[in-house]
Amino acid sequence: MTSVDVRLPGTTQPARSPAADQAWRRLHRAACTPYRAVGRFAFHFAQGKLSRDPVFRGLLERGALTPGARVVDIGCGQGLLASLLAAIDQAQDWPAQWPAAPRGAHYHGIELMQRDVARAEAALASLPQQPSFDCADMRQAALPPCDVVVILDVLHYVDHAEQEALLQRVHQALQPRGRLLLRVGDAGQRRGFVISQWVDRLVTWVRGHRVPPTWGRSVSDWRSLLERLGFVVQPVPMSQGTPFANVLLVAEVSEASEVNGARA
């Protein structure tokens, strides 16, 4: 994977323009369209999630996903990121102020819930670049060699020891200069964290899933854990326009961990 300069000042939102807004609306529409064929719930969930959650557009604006990358999406749900990447492959234009479009990605999703996997496979079965899905528990699922691992809002569903064990396996699966994109709730921001956990539980229940207990950490604790495992970490606020306390941790495999054999 080619290393790129991810736009992560940590304090500022990338500048937006009418042209970029229009490009995003086209991508949003194209990414949602495949879900029409699998029912109203899948379609409206895609519409709402992609429009209201700032992380999907944020990944593109900051160049966090790279052209030709092998992407493993842990906790992929109904495969929204796969559909968005497919829409990018078909896009006719790209905002000049955004980093290079992540075209040609090879996508593998891991999801515990069979119903979500079934929706993903049914909606995306006709894509030219066919994504693959594995219905499995992230704690035991095989992680293929990859360039980018995406984990959005799911790691808090397993306890602290299991979080560390999974992140160690992620580090081992990532290739040199590989990147983990981990969004977490910052338990250090008490009010926003409580709101985000409440909404998360509500959405889980609406989707027909059991609501499990959760194990949060502060951003500083997440960062310490990742650095100890051999990552270089940059935190980016990722809850713009929401009352939540979400932070995207962009963690790259450190050169020191390669040299010192931390991936063995």
N, C-alpha and C positions, 0 to 999 in steps of 0.2 A: 504494500500500500504506500502510495506517495504521501509523504508527510506534508501537511499544509498548515498555514498560519490560521488557526481558528480564532475568530474575532471574539476574544474573551477578556475585555477589560474589567469585567466583574461589576461595573457600576453603571454602564450606559447601555441603553437599548439601541441596536443598529438603526440608523436613519431609514425612514420609510418614504416612499414616493407613490404617486398615483399609478405609475407603471408597475411597480412592484406589487401594489395592492391588487391590480387587475390580474397580474400573473398568478398571484396566490389564489384568487377566486377561480381562475380556470383550473388550476391544479386541484383545488378543493372539489370542484364539480366533477372532474374526471376521476378522482380517487373515490368519490362516493357512488358514482354511477353503477359499478359492478354489483353493489349490494341491493339494488332494486329487485334483482331476480330472486333473492332469497328471503324476501319478506319485509314488511314495514318496519319491524323492530330493528333489523340489521341496518337498513338504509337510514333511518332517523338517528340511530346511535352513531353511525359514521358521520352524518351531517353535524350533529351536535358536538361530538368529540373533536373532530378536525377543526371546527370553527371556533370553539370556545377554549380549547386547551392550547396555550401558547407554545408548547414544546415542539410541535411538528414544524411550524413555520420557523421557529427559533433555530432548529437544527440546520435548516437550509440557509438562513441568513448568516449563520456563523461558520458555515463550512464544516460542520462537525461530521458530516457524511461525505465520503470521497468517491470519485469516479472508480468504477470497477471493483469496489470493495466487496469482500465476502462478509455479509452481515448476519449475525446471530441475534435474534430478538427474543429475549427471555420474558415470558409472560405476555405473549403477543396478542392475546385476545382473538378477535376475529380478523386479524391480519391487516390492520389499517396502515401500518408502515409499509407493508409489502405493496398494497394498492397505491399508496402515495409514490413509492419508487417507480412503479409501473407507469403512473401518470407522468412522472418526470421523463422517463424514456421516450414518451410520445409527444412531449411538449415541443411546440414549434419555436418558442422564444424563451428567453431567460433574462431576468433583471440584471442590468449591467453592474449594479452595486453589490450583487450577491457573489460569493465565491463560485467556483465552477460547479455546474450541475452534477450531482452524483449519479450519472447515467451508467448503465451496465452493471448495476449491483447484483450480486448473487445472494438471495435471501433465504434464510432458514429460521422458521419460527418455532418456539417451544411454548406450549400452553397446557395447563392442567385440565381445563374444562373441555370435555368432549363436544359439547354443543357449540362452543366458540370455534373449535377447530373445524367442525362440520360446516359452519357458516363461512369460515375463511376459505375452505377448499371448494365449496359450491360457488361462491362469488368469484373466485379468482382462477377457476379451472381453465379458462380460455386465454389467459395471459400468454403473450409470446415467450417471455422469460419466466418460466413456471417456478413460482416459489415452492419450497417444501415446508411441511409442517410435521411436528412430532407432538402427539398428545402424551405428555409425560410430566412428572413432578420435576421441577427445576433442580431439586436436590440430588436427583439420580440421573437426570437426562444426560446423554452423551453430548459433549461440546466439540464440534469439529474444529479443525484449524481455521482461524478467521482473522479478519483485519479490524472489525468493529463488533463490539457486543453492546446491545442496547437493553437496559433494564429500567423500565419506567414504572415507578409506583407499585412495585410488587415485592421488593426484598424484605419489607417490614412484616410480611406474613410468615416468615420463619424466624426462629429464635436466633440470638446473637452468635452462638457457636455455629449454627447452620449457615448464617450469613457469611461468616468468615470462611467456612469450608467452600462455599460456592464461589466466592470471590477469588480464592486461591486457584480453583479450577479454571475460572475465567482467565486469570493471569497466565496460566499454563497454555490455554488454548489460543491466546492471542499471539500473533506473529510479531517479530521485531518491529517496534514503533507502532504496535497495535493500540487501539483506543477503546476504552470502556466509557459509555455514556450512561450514567447512573443518576436517575432523578429520585430524590428522597424528600421526605418532609423533615424540616429542621425542628427537632424537638426542643431546641433552645429558644425558639420563638413560640412561646406557650399558646397564645391565643390563636394564631394562624395554624399551628399544628393541630390543635383540638378541632378547629373547623374542618381542616382537610381530612382528618381521620373520620369525622362524623359523615362527611359527604362520601368519602371512600366506602364506608360501610353501607351507606344507603344505596349507592350505585351497585355494589356487590349484591345486595339483596334484590334490587330491581332486576338484575340480570339472572336471577334465579339460583344464585350460588349461596352456599353456607357462609356466614360471616365469621371468620376465624379471629382469634386474638392477634394483637400486633405487637411488634418490638421495635421501637424507634430509637434513634440516637440523635444527638446534636450534630450539626455540620462539622464542628471541630473533631468530634469523635469519629465520624465517618472518614474524615480526611486522615486522621492519625492511623486508622485501620488500613486504609488503602496505601498510604505511604509505607507502612510496615510490610505490606505484601509486595512492594516493589513497583508502585505507581508514582508518577508525578501528577499532582492533582491541581486543577483549577476549578473553583466553585463559581457558578453563574446563577444569579437569581432567575427563576423560571416559573413565576406565578403572576406575571403581568396581567392586570385586569381582573384578578381573582382575589378573594380574601385569604388565600392559602399561604403557607410558608414553604413552598417548594423550591428546591435548589437542584440545579443540574451539576453534577460532578463530572467534569471531563478529565479522565484519568488515563494517561498514556504510560505504556510499559517503559520504565526507565532504562537508560543505557547501563546504569550501574547494576541493575538486577540481571541484565544479560551477561555482563562481565563476571559478576560474582556467583553466577549459577543459581540465582534465586528461583528460576523457573524449573529447575530440575525436580 
